[in-house]
């Protein structure tokens, strides 16, 4: 990404594809049109990452300075909400489930850091960046575009700013 490209995360919306699949749509606002090609290339590489403990990025759309990212839908929102949300939002997580979530996070991070060909370093792992599917499986989100250059083993940051909060205020039909 161009160093002049500044991205701001806007609210997340829920969407439904023509095949009935439920998705999450994250809107970003870009302050610069420069870097859009690099952004699309990076998104293409990251959308190819597939692991059971990563939120699947289906794709993106760019129109003007508006950028949309399309993710799989996470029915149980974030780990932060499950643990620290309002009483009506909290989930009763027994120790077995908590252990399953921790192991899922560890597996997702191990994949990003060691097993994927891109060698992505998350740099912002926290409860709001761990989402929970309908079976309470942990899926890491917002690993952005931070990655490790394999040749020099130096950190390159092209990260999307902002935390993915799952707030489904709108329903969008595609």
Secondary structure as UniProt FT lines:
FT   TURN            3..4
FT   STRAND          7..16
FT   TURN            18..19
FT   STRAND          22..30
FT   TURN            34..35
FT   HELIX           36..47
FT   TURN            52..53
FT   STRAND          57..63
FT   TURN            64..65
FT   STRAND          66..72
FT   TURN            75..76
FT   HELIX           79..84
FT   TURN            87..89
FT   HELIX           95..110
FT   HELIX           111..115
FT   TURN            117..118
FT   HELIX           127..129
FT   STRAND          130..132
FT   TURN            134..135
FT   STRAND          138..140
FT   TURN            144..145
FT   STRAND          146..149
FT   TURN            150..153
FT   STRAND          154..157
FT   STRAND          171..173
//
